[in-house]
Amino acid sequence: MTQAKLAEAIGTTGAVISLLESGDRGLSDKWLRKIAPVLGTRPGHLLEVDPNAVSEDILDIWSEIPEERRDQARDVLRTFRIRREG
């Protein structure tokens, strides 16, 4: 998603998104709650995951999954988690 499309979806400008993305403007709780749903994720996930560490093909696949099937895709992916012995 482009900065312009994200900005439009949350009611701000591309310049603000650029500032948030670069870290020049703080990513407050307000922004996290506006941005996360548009990106189909949780606010905390935006802070937990470095987008540069996620394989580009995974992001491409995810973007092609219809919104109504993403819960099913998440459930399938959860089955691959490594269970830690506690």
PDB file as gemmi writes it, atoms N, CA and C in Angstrom:
CRYST1    1.000    1.000    1.000  90.00  90.00  90.00 P 1                      
ATOM      1  N   MET A   1       0.845  -1.166   0.000  1.00  0.00           N  
ATOM      2  CA  MET A   1       0.000   0.000   0.000  1.00  0.00           C  
ATOM      3  C   MET A   1       0.896   1.237   0.000  1.00  0.00           C  
ATOM      4  N   THR A   2       0.532   2.191  -0.789  1.00  0.00           N  
ATOM      5  CA  THR A   2       1.329   3.414  -0.855  1.00  0.00           C  
ATOM      6  C   THR A   2       1.006   4.320   0.335  1.00  0.00           C  
ATOM      7  N   GLN A   3       1.895   5.239   0.598  1.00  0.00           N  
ATOM      8  CA  GLN A   3       1.659   6.207   1.667  1.00  0.00           C  
ATOM      9  C   GLN A   3       0.397   7.012   1.382  1.00  0.00           C  
ATOM     10  N   ALA A   4       0.199   7.370   0.124  1.00  0.00           N  
ATOM     11  CA  ALA A   4      -0.979   8.160  -0.253  1.00  0.00           C  
ATOM     12  C   ALA A   4      -2.274   7.395   0.022  1.00  0.00           C  
ATOM     13  N   LYS A   5      -2.305   6.099  -0.320  1.00  0.00           N  
ATOM     14  CA  LYS A   5      -3.513   5.300  -0.090  1.00  0.00           C  
ATOM     15  C   LYS A   5      -3.772   5.111   1.394  1.00  0.00           C  
ATOM     16  N   LEU A   6      -2.703   4.871   2.160  1.00  0.00           N  
ATOM     17  CA  LEU A   6      -2.866   4.735   3.613  1.00  0.00           C  
ATOM     18  C   LEU A   6      -3.370   6.048   4.203  1.00  0.00           C  
ATOM     19  N   ALA A   7      -2.785   7.149   3.782  1.00  0.00           N  
ATOM     20  CA  ALA A   7      -3.201   8.462   4.275  1.00  0.00           C  
ATOM     21  C   ALA A   7      -4.681   8.712   3.995  1.00  0.00           C  
ATOM     22  N   GLU A   8      -5.097   8.404   2.793  1.00  0.00           N  
ATOM     23  CA  GLU A   8      -6.504   8.598   2.424  1.00  0.00           C  
ATOM     24  C   GLU A   8      -7.414   7.730   3.290  1.00  0.00           C  
ATOM     25  N   ALA A   9      -7.000   6.495   3.516  1.00  0.00           N  
ATOM     26  CA  ALA A   9      -7.819   5.557   4.284  1.00  0.00           C  
ATOM     27  C   ALA A   9      -7.994   5.975   5.741  1.00  0.00           C  
ATOM     28  N   ILE A  10      -7.013   6.674   6.302  1.00  0.00           N  
ATOM     29  CA  ILE A  10      -7.120   7.069   7.707  1.00  0.00           C  
ATOM     30  C   ILE A  10      -7.392   8.562   7.891  1.00  0.00           C  
ATOM     31  N   GLY A  11      -7.554   9.278   6.787  1.00  0.00           N  
ATOM     32  CA  GLY A  11      -7.924  10.680   6.859  1.00  0.00           C  
ATOM     33  C   GLY A  11      -6.802  11.627   7.223  1.00  0.00           C  
ATOM     34  N   THR A  12      -5.639  11.404   6.640  1.00  0.00           N  
ATOM     35  CA  THR A  12      -4.520  12.307   6.864  1.00  0.00           C  
ATOM     36  C   THR A  12      -3.812  12.543   5.532  1.00  0.00           C  
ATOM     37  N   THR A  13      -2.602  13.055   5.578  1.00  0.00           N  
ATOM     38  CA  THR A  13      -1.861  13.327   4.345  1.00  0.00           C  
ATOM     39  C   THR A  13      -0.694  12.363   4.187  1.00  0.00           C  
ATOM     40  N   GLY A  14      -0.214  12.245   2.981  1.00  0.00           N  
ATOM     41  CA  GLY A  14       0.960  11.432   2.709  1.00  0.00           C  
ATOM     42  C   GLY A  14       2.179  11.942   3.461  1.00  0.00           C  
ATOM     43  N   ALA A  15       2.249  13.251   3.658  1.00  0.00           N  
ATOM     44  CA  ALA A  15       3.376  13.836   4.395  1.00  0.00           C  
ATOM     45  C   ALA A  15       3.400  13.342   5.837  1.00  0.00           C  
ATOM     46  N   VAL A  16       2.224  13.245   6.463  1.00  0.00           N  
ATOM     47  CA  VAL A  16       2.161  12.742   7.842  1.00  0.00           C  
ATOM     48  C   VAL A  16       2.586  11.279   7.880  1.00  0.00           C  
ATOM     49  N   ILE A  17       2.116  10.487   6.938  1.00  0.00           N  
ATOM     50  CA  ILE A  17       2.502   9.070   6.886  1.00  0.00           C  
ATOM     51  C   ILE A  17       4.008   8.960   6.710  1.00  0.00           C  
ATOM     52  N   SER A  18       4.584   9.784   5.879  1.00  0.00           N  
ATOM     53  CA  SER A  18       6.026   9.779   5.675  1.00  0.00           C  
ATOM     54  C   SER A  18       6.767  10.081   6.978  1.00  0.00           C  
ATOM     55  N   LEU A  19       6.277  11.055   7.730  1.00  0.00           N  
ATOM     56  CA  LEU A  19       6.892  11.397   9.016  1.00  0.00           C  
ATOM     57  C   LEU A  19       6.780  10.246  10.016  1.00  0.00           C  
ATOM     58  N   LEU A  20       5.624   9.585  10.037  1.00  0.00           N  
ATOM     59  CA  LEU A  20       5.436   8.441  10.929  1.00  0.00           C  
ATOM     60  C   LEU A  20       6.359   7.294  10.542  1.00  0.00           C  
ATOM     61  N   GLU A  21       6.424   7.035   9.259  1.00  0.00           N  
ATOM     62  CA  GLU A  21       7.242   5.928   8.754  1.00  0.00           C  
ATOM     63  C   GLU A  21       8.726   6.151   9.026  1.00  0.00           C  
ATOM     64  N   SER A  22       9.173   7.381   8.898  1.00  0.00           N  
ATOM     65  CA  SER A  22      10.591   7.677   9.097  1.00  0.00           C  
ATOM     66  C   SER A  22      10.959   7.800  10.573  1.00  0.00           C  
ATOM     67  N   GLY A  23       9.961   7.913  11.433  1.00  0.00           N  
ATOM     68  CA  GLY A  23      10.229   8.082  12.857  1.00  0.00           C  
ATOM     69  C   GLY A  23      10.376   9.537  13.269  1.00  0.00           C  
ATOM     70  N   ASP A  24      10.202  10.451  12.319  1.00  0.00           N  
ATOM     71  CA  ASP A  24      10.293  11.877  12.644  1.00  0.00           C  
ATOM     72  C   ASP A  24       9.084  12.366  13.432  1.00  0.00           C  
ATOM     73  N   ARG A  25       8.013  11.614  13.395  1.00  0.00           N  
ATOM     74  CA  ARG A  25       6.827  11.890  14.214  1.00  0.00           C  
ATOM     75  C   ARG A  25       6.539  10.607  14.980  1.00  0.00           C  
ATOM     76  N   GLY A  26       6.248  10.742  16.257  1.00  0.00           N  
ATOM     77  CA  GLY A  26       6.008   9.568  17.095  1.00  0.00           C  
ATOM     78  C   GLY A  26       4.783   8.784  16.673  1.00  0.00           C  
ATOM     79  N   LEU A  27       4.885   7.475  16.738  1.00  0.00           N  
ATOM     80  CA  LEU A  27       3.773   6.589  16.403  1.00  0.00           C  
ATOM     81  C   LEU A  27       2.957   6.367  17.677  1.00  0.00           C  
ATOM     82  N   SER A  28       2.090   7.315  17.960  1.00  0.00           N  
ATOM     83  CA  SER A  28       1.292   7.293  19.186  1.00  0.00           C  
ATOM     84  C   SER A  28       0.208   6.219  19.111  1.00  0.00           C  
ATOM     85  N   ASP A  29      -0.414   5.992  20.253  1.00  0.00           N  
ATOM     86  CA  ASP A  29      -1.528   5.053  20.327  1.00  0.00           C  
ATOM     87  C   ASP A  29      -2.626   5.434  19.339  1.00  0.00           C  
ATOM     88  N   LYS A  30      -2.866   6.730  19.213  1.00  0.00           N  
ATOM     89  CA  LYS A  30      -3.890   7.231  18.280  1.00  0.00           C  
ATOM     90  C   LYS A  30      -3.585   6.766  16.853  1.00  0.00           C  
ATOM     91  N   TRP A  31      -2.345   6.943  16.423  1.00  0.00           N  
ATOM     92  CA  TRP A  31      -1.971   6.552  15.062  1.00  0.00           C  
ATOM     93  C   TRP A  31      -1.996   5.041  14.895  1.00  0.00           C  
ATOM     94  N   LEU A  32      -1.509   4.319  15.898  1.00  0.00           N  
ATOM     95  CA  LEU A  32      -1.522   2.854  15.813  1.00  0.00           C  
ATOM     96  C   LEU A  32      -2.941   2.337  15.627  1.00  0.00           C  
ATOM     97  N   ARG A  33      -3.890   2.908  16.366  1.00  0.00           N  
ATOM     98  CA  ARG A  33      -5.288   2.452  16.276  1.00  0.00           C  
ATOM     99  C   ARG A  33      -5.955   2.835  14.957  1.00  0.00           C  
ATOM    100  N   LYS A  34      -5.492   3.871  14.327  1.00  0.00           N  
ATOM    101  CA  LYS A  34      -6.030   4.250  13.016  1.00  0.00           C  
ATOM    102  C   LYS A  34      -5.422   3.404  11.896  1.00  0.00           C  
ATOM    103  N   ILE A  35      -4.116   3.173  11.974  1.00  0.00           N  
ATOM    104  CA  ILE A  35      -3.397   2.505  10.894  1.00  0.00           C  
ATOM    105  C   ILE A  35      -3.599   0.989  10.884  1.00  0.00           C  
ATOM    106  N   ALA A  36      -3.558   0.370  12.053  1.00  0.00           N  
ATOM    107  CA  ALA A  36      -3.603  -1.096  12.130  1.00  0.00           C  
ATOM    108  C   ALA A  36      -4.789  -1.724  11.395  1.00  0.00           C  
ATOM    109  N   PRO A  37      -6.019  -1.269  11.610  1.00  0.00           N  
ATOM    110  CA  PRO A  37      -7.142  -1.910  10.917  1.00  0.00           C  
ATOM    111  C   PRO A  37      -7.047  -1.806   9.391  1.00  0.00           C  
ATOM    112  N   VAL A  38      -6.541  -0.683   8.920  1.00  0.00           N  
ATOM    113  CA  VAL A  38      -6.405  -0.487   7.477  1.00  0.00           C  
ATOM    114  C   VAL A  38      -5.399  -1.490   6.902  1.00  0.00           C  
ATOM    115  N   LEU A  39      -4.383  -1.811   7.692  1.00  0.00           N  
ATOM    116  CA  LEU A  39      -3.365  -2.762   7.251  1.00  0.00           C  
ATOM    117  C   LEU A  39      -3.734  -4.205   7.610  1.00  0.00           C  
ATOM    118  N   GLY A  40      -4.887  -4.388   8.243  1.00  0.00           N  
ATOM    119  CA  GLY A  40      -5.352  -5.729   8.577  1.00  0.00           C  
ATOM    120  C   GLY A  40      -4.548  -6.381   9.688  1.00  0.00           C  
ATOM    121  N   THR A  41      -4.158  -5.593  10.685  1.00  0.00           N  
ATOM    122  CA  THR A  41      -3.357  -6.136  11.776  1.00  0.00           C  
ATOM    123  C   THR A  41      -3.759  -5.480  13.086  1.00  0.00           C  
ATOM    124  N   ARG A  42      -3.038  -5.834  14.161  1.00  0.00           N  
ATOM    125  CA  ARG A  42      -3.267  -5.260  15.476  1.00  0.00           C  
ATOM    126  C   ARG A  42      -2.281  -4.112  15.704  1.00  0.00           C  
ATOM    127  N   PRO A  43      -2.652  -3.140  16.531  1.00  0.00           N  
ATOM    128  CA  PRO A  43      -1.714  -2.045  16.813  1.00  0.00           C  
ATOM    129  C   PRO A  43      -0.366  -2.531  17.339  1.00  0.00           C  
ATOM    130  N   GLY A  44      -0.376  -3.483  18.248  1.00  0.00           N  
ATOM    131  CA  GLY A  44       0.874  -3.991  18.809  1.00  0.00           C  
ATOM    132  C   GLY A  44       1.761  -4.655  17.783  1.00  0.00           C  
ATOM    133  N   HIS A  45       1.149  -5.274  16.804  1.00  0.00           N  
ATOM    134  CA  HIS A  45       1.926  -5.952  15.768  1.00  0.00           C  
ATOM    135  C   HIS A  45       2.777  -4.962  14.981  1.00  0.00           C  
ATOM    136  N   LEU A  46       2.273  -3.764  14.813  1.00  0.00           N  
ATOM    137  CA  LEU A  46       3.033  -2.748  14.094  1.00  0.00           C  
ATOM    138  C   LEU A  46       4.322  -2.403  14.828  1.00  0.00           C  
ATOM    139  N   LEU A  47       4.311  -2.551  16.141  1.00  0.00           N  
ATOM    140  CA  LEU A  47       5.497  -2.258  16.935  1.00  0.00           C  
ATOM    141  C   LEU A  47       6.412  -3.469  17.082  1.00  0.00           C  
ATOM    142  N   GLU A  48       5.840  -4.674  16.996  1.00  0.00           N  
ATOM    143  CA  GLU A  48       6.591  -5.905  17.246  1.00  0.00           C  
ATOM    144  C   GLU A  48       7.394  -6.389  16.052  1.00  0.00           C  
ATOM    145  N   VAL A  49       6.960  -6.099  14.848  1.00  0.00           N  
ATOM    146  CA  VAL A  49       7.536  -6.705  13.658  1.00  0.00           C  
ATOM    147  C   VAL A  49       8.261  -5.671  12.819  1.00  0.00           C  
ATOM    148  N   ASP A  50       9.510  -5.958  12.528  1.00  0.00           N  
ATOM    149  CA  ASP A  50      10.285  -5.115  11.615  1.00  0.00           C  
ATOM    150  C   ASP A  50       9.907  -5.532  10.198  1.00  0.00           C  
ATOM    151  N   PRO A  51       9.267  -4.659   9.420  1.00  0.00           N  
ATOM    152  CA  PRO A  51       8.831  -5.048   8.078  1.00  0.00           C  
ATOM    153  C   PRO A  51       9.986  -5.497   7.192  1.00  0.00           C  
ATOM    154  N   ASN A  52      11.195  -5.036   7.491  1.00  0.00           N  
ATOM    155  CA  ASN A  52      12.350  -5.462   6.699  1.00  0.00           C  
ATOM    156  C   ASN A  52      12.756  -6.901   6.991  1.00  0.00           C  
ATOM    157  N   ALA A  53      12.267  -7.439   8.110  1.00  0.00           N  
ATOM    158  CA  ALA A  53      12.607  -8.807   8.479  1.00  0.00           C  
ATOM    159  C   ALA A  53      11.595  -9.820   7.932  1.00  0.00           C  
ATOM    160  N   VAL A  54      10.513  -9.333   7.343  1.00  0.00           N  
ATOM    161  CA  VAL A  54       9.477 -10.214   6.804  1.00  0.00           C  
ATOM    162  C   VAL A  54       9.756 -10.443   5.329  1.00  0.00           C  
ATOM    163  N   SER A  55       9.749 -11.709   4.942  1.00  0.00           N  
ATOM    164  CA  SER A  55       9.999 -12.071   3.556  1.00  0.00           C  
ATOM    165  C   SER A  55       8.977 -11.412   2.633  1.00  0.00           C  
ATOM    166  N   GLU A  56       9.466 -10.837   1.568  1.00  0.00           N  
ATOM    167  CA  GLU A  56       8.584 -10.127   0.632  1.00  0.00           C  
ATOM    168  C   GLU A  56       7.543 -11.053   0.016  1.00  0.00           C  
ATOM    169  N   ASP A  57       7.894 -12.312  -0.227  1.00  0.00           N  
ATOM    170  CA  ASP A  57       6.904 -13.217  -0.816  1.00  0.00           C  
ATOM    171  C   ASP A  57       5.761 -13.491   0.154  1.00  0.00           C  
ATOM    172  N   ILE A  58       6.029 -13.483   1.456  1.00  0.00           N  
ATOM    173  CA  ILE A  58       4.962 -13.666   2.441  1.00  0.00           C  
ATOM    174  C   ILE A  58       3.995 -12.479   2.372  1.00  0.00           C  
ATOM    175  N   LEU A  59       4.533 -11.285   2.276  1.00  0.00           N  
ATOM    176  CA  LEU A  59       3.685 -10.103   2.176  1.00  0.00           C  
ATOM    177  C   LEU A  59       2.869 -10.111   0.889  1.00  0.00           C  
ATOM    178  N   ASP A  60       3.467 -10.562  -0.196  1.00  0.00           N  
ATOM    179  CA  ASP A  60       2.743 -10.655  -1.464  1.00  0.00           C  
ATOM    180  C   ASP A  60       1.594 -11.654  -1.367  1.00  0.00           C  
ATOM    181  N   ILE A  61       1.870 -12.807  -0.769  1.00  0.00           N  
ATOM    182  CA  ILE A  61       0.833 -13.832  -0.613  1.00  0.00           C  
ATOM    183  C   ILE A  61      -0.308 -13.291   0.241  1.00  0.00           C  
ATOM    184  N   TRP A  62       0.062 -12.669   1.365  1.00  0.00           N  
ATOM    185  CA  TRP A  62      -0.963 -12.127   2.274  1.00  0.00           C  
ATOM    186  C   TRP A  62      -1.841 -11.104   1.568  1.00  0.00           C  
ATOM    187  N   SER A  63      -1.245 -10.256   0.777  1.00  0.00           N  
ATOM    188  CA  SER A  63      -2.014  -9.208   0.102  1.00  0.00           C  
ATOM    189  C   SER A  63      -3.008  -9.782  -0.904  1.00  0.00           C  
ATOM    190  N   GLU A  64      -2.781 -11.000  -1.354  1.00  0.00           N  
ATOM    191  CA  GLU A  64      -3.672 -11.633  -2.326  1.00  0.00           C  
ATOM    192  C   GLU A  64      -4.778 -12.460  -1.680  1.00  0.00           C  
ATOM    193  N   ILE A  65      -4.720 -12.631  -0.361  1.00  0.00           N  
ATOM    194  CA  ILE A  65      -5.762 -13.389   0.337  1.00  0.00           C  
ATOM    195  C   ILE A  65      -6.952 -12.459   0.559  1.00  0.00           C  
ATOM    196  N   PRO A  66      -8.132 -12.870   0.101  1.00  0.00           N  
ATOM    197  CA  PRO A  66      -9.319 -12.020   0.300  1.00  0.00           C  
ATOM    198  C   PRO A  66      -9.564 -11.774   1.791  1.00  0.00           C  
ATOM    199  N   GLU A  67     -10.009 -10.598   2.127  1.00  0.00           N  
ATOM    200  CA  GLU A  67     -10.234 -10.210   3.521  1.00  0.00           C  
ATOM    201  C   GLU A  67     -11.069 -11.244   4.276  1.00  0.00           C  
ATOM    202  N   GLU A  68     -12.101 -11.773   3.620  1.00  0.00           N  
ATOM    203  CA  GLU A  68     -12.989 -12.719   4.295  1.00  0.00           C  
ATOM    204  C   GLU A  68     -12.334 -14.079   4.570  1.00  0.00           C  
ATOM    205  N   ARG A  69     -11.141 -14.319   4.016  1.00  0.00           N  
ATOM    206  CA  ARG A  69     -10.441 -15.592   4.243  1.00  0.00           C  
ATOM    207  C   ARG A  69      -9.189 -15.430   5.107  1.00  0.00           C  
ATOM    208  N   ARG A  70      -8.900 -14.217   5.549  1.00  0.00           N  
ATOM    209  CA  ARG A  70      -7.667 -13.986   6.317  1.00  0.00           C  
ATOM    210  C   ARG A  70      -7.682 -14.649   7.692  1.00  0.00           C  
ATOM    211  N   ASP A  71      -8.854 -14.723   8.329  1.00  0.00           N  
ATOM    212  CA  ASP A  71      -8.910 -15.434   9.613  1.00  0.00           C  
ATOM    213  C   ASP A  71      -8.520 -16.900   9.419  1.00  0.00           C  
ATOM    214  N   GLN A  72      -8.986 -17.494   8.350  1.00  0.00           N  
ATOM    215  CA  GLN A  72      -8.637 -18.886   8.049  1.00  0.00           C  
ATOM    216  C   GLN A  72      -7.135 -19.007   7.789  1.00  0.00           C  
ATOM    217  N   ALA A  73      -6.570 -18.062   7.054  1.00  0.00           N  
ATOM    218  CA  ALA A  73      -5.128 -18.088   6.773  1.00  0.00           C  
ATOM    219  C   ALA A  73      -4.328 -17.957   8.065  1.00  0.00           C  
ATOM    220  N   ARG A  74      -4.757 -17.080   8.972  1.00  0.00           N  
ATOM    221  CA  ARG A  74      -4.081 -16.933  10.268  1.00  0.00           C  
ATOM    222  C   ARG A  74      -4.116 -18.243  11.048  1.00  0.00           C  
ATOM    223  N   ASP A  75      -5.291 -18.903  11.044  1.00  0.00           N  
ATOM    224  CA  ASP A  75      -5.413 -20.167  11.763  1.00  0.00           C  
ATOM    225  C   ASP A  75      -4.456 -21.217  11.211  1.00  0.00           C  
ATOM    226  N   VAL A  76      -4.339 -21.291   9.901  1.00  0.00           N  
ATOM    227  CA  VAL A  76      -3.416 -22.239   9.282  1.00  0.00           C  
ATOM    228  C   VAL A  76      -1.981 -21.914   9.682  1.00  0.00           C  
ATOM    229  N   LEU A  77      -1.615 -20.645   9.613  1.00  0.00           N  
ATOM    230  CA  LEU A  77      -0.249 -20.241   9.964  1.00  0.00           C  
ATOM    231  C   LEU A  77       0.065 -20.527  11.424  1.00  0.00           C  
ATOM    232  N   ARG A  78      -0.897 -20.373  12.298  1.00  0.00           N  
ATOM    233  CA  ARG A  78      -0.669 -20.647  13.724  1.00  0.00           C  
ATOM    234  C   ARG A  78      -0.280 -22.104  13.966  1.00  0.00           C  
ATOM    235  N   THR A  79      -0.710 -23.001  13.112  1.00  0.00           N  
ATOM    236  CA  THR A  79      -0.370 -24.416  13.304  1.00  0.00           C  
ATOM    237  C   THR A  79       1.121 -24.674  13.104  1.00  0.00           C  
ATOM    238  N   PHE A  80       1.838 -23.741  12.488  1.00  0.00           N  
ATOM    239  CA  PHE A  80       3.265 -23.900  12.244  1.00  0.00           C  
ATOM    240  C   PHE A  80       4.144 -23.314  13.353  1.00  0.00           C  
ATOM    241  N   ARG A  81       3.517 -22.699  14.350  1.00  0.00           N  
ATOM    242  CA  ARG A  81       4.294 -22.126  15.451  1.00  0.00           C  
ATOM    243  C   ARG A  81       5.057 -23.210  16.180  1.00  0.00           C  
ATOM    244  N   ILE A  82       6.250 -22.870  16.602  1.00  0.00           N  
ATOM    245  CA  ILE A  82       7.054 -23.788  17.412  1.00  0.00           C  
ATOM    246  C   ILE A  82       6.557 -23.659  18.853  1.00  0.00           C  
ATOM    247  N   ARG A  83       6.179 -24.787  19.399  1.00  0.00           N  
ATOM    248  CA  ARG A  83       5.703 -24.790  20.786  1.00  0.00           C  
ATOM    249  C   ARG A  83       6.905 -24.857  21.716  1.00  0.00           C  
ATOM    250  N   ARG A  84       6.968 -23.930  22.638  1.00  0.00           N  
ATOM    251  CA  ARG A  84       8.063 -23.913  23.605  1.00  0.00           C  
ATOM    252  C   ARG A  84       7.654 -24.704  24.831  1.00  0.00           C  
ATOM    253  N   GLU A  85       8.539 -25.574  25.258  1.00  0.00           N  
ATOM    254  CA  GLU A  85       8.301 -26.337  26.482  1.00  0.00           C  
ATOM    255  C   GLU A  85       8.458 -25.402  27.664  1.00  0.00           C  
ATOM    256  N   GLY A  86       7.505 -25.389  28.546  1.00  0.00           N  
ATOM    257  CA  GLY A  86       7.574 -24.433  29.651  1.00  0.00           C  
ATOM    258  C   GLY A  86       7.621 -25.082  30.908  1.00  0.00           C  
TER     259      GLY A  86                                                      
END                                                                             
